[in-house]
Amino acid sequence: MKSRFIILAVFGLLISHLTQAAMISNGDFQTCDFTGWQQDVDGLGPVAGSPDFSIINNAGDCSAQLFVDDLDTASAMIANTLFTHLDLTAQANETLSLSFDWVFEGTDGDPDFGDYFLVFLGDGSGTPLNEFGMDGLLIDAISEYGAGSFSIALDASLNNMPDLTLEFQLNDAFSGSQDILFSTLNIDNVQLSANSVPVNGPYSLGLFIAALALLRRRATRV
């Protein structure tokens, strides 16, 4: 019994150097509200009572939804943005990875002229940033309806950077059609994880040697 405990303890110590918990508040929206998130309509901030943002509650499994249409129901004329501040705290030997799930659907999914969504980092300057902290996007404009899971490693230069946000933006491409066209973007399971560089060889080997020595000593006493 003690032998098994020793092996598990060593294994657990090694694993503890590989991953840490997520660092985004309410990234899975399981509070079934927008706790930890902020809303922006056309760059003017949130609109009270706006239908542009809602929580989809599927028997307690909640996700966030952004909505745009051709000036019929939604408040946005151009874009709705849902964003959250990131805790990019990391040790020198850690890299950060970001992941989330998305579903894009509606009646205005023309690949050339339809509504589209973007995902990017923000630093308050108004310029979208990519995973390197440079001008760019995490996800380029997607105008075809579909669903997917996204994952990306953030450059180490972003470690411990303050006041950086993760932003989901749904843009309304006004079609001029007599029909009222709309699109929704659902976001869920947003996670930010710290991944450590594996324990170096000598240290890892030392742990296993120590464990084996304890097991051998126990065996000689039996």
LINTA-V969667 format. One line per field, one symbol per residue. ss: DSSP state (H for helix, E for strand, L for the rest). phi: phi as a letter, one per 40 degrees, with the letter a starting at -180 (. if undefined). psi: psi as a letter, one per 30 degrees, with the letter a starting at -180 (. if undefined). A space follows every 10 residues. Layout:
ss->???
phi->???
psi->???
This chain:
ss->LHHHHHHHHH HHHHHLLLEL LLLLLLLLLL LLLLLLLEEE ELLLLLLLLL LLEEEEEELL EEEEEEEEEL LLLLLLLLEE EEEEELLLLL LLLEEEEEEE EEEEEELLLL LLLLLEEEEE EELLLLLLEL LLLLELLLEE EELLLEEEEE EEEELHHHLL LLLLEEEEEE ELLLLLLLLL LEEEEEEEEE EEEEEELLLL HHHHHHHHHH HHHHHHHHHH HL
phi->.ccccccccc ccccccccbb ccbbcfccfc cfacdgbbba bfgbgcbcgc ccbabcbbfg cbabbbbbac fbbccccbab bbaacbccca cccbbbbbaa babbaibbbc cbbcdabbba cbbgcgccbc ccgbdibcbc dbbcciaabb aaccccccdg ccgcbbbbbb bccccgcccc baabbcbafc bbbbbccddc ddcccccccc cccccccccc cc
psi->eeeeeeeeee eeeeeffell llhkkhfggf fhagkfllkk jhggalkkgk gfklkjjihf jllkkkklai heelfkfekk kkllkkjgkl lfgklkkkll klkklbghhk fegallllkl lkgfffkkla fgglkalekl kjfkkallkk kkkkkfffkg klhklkkkkk kjjkfglfkj klkkjkklhk kjkkkkkkkl eeeeeeeeee eeeeeeeeef f.
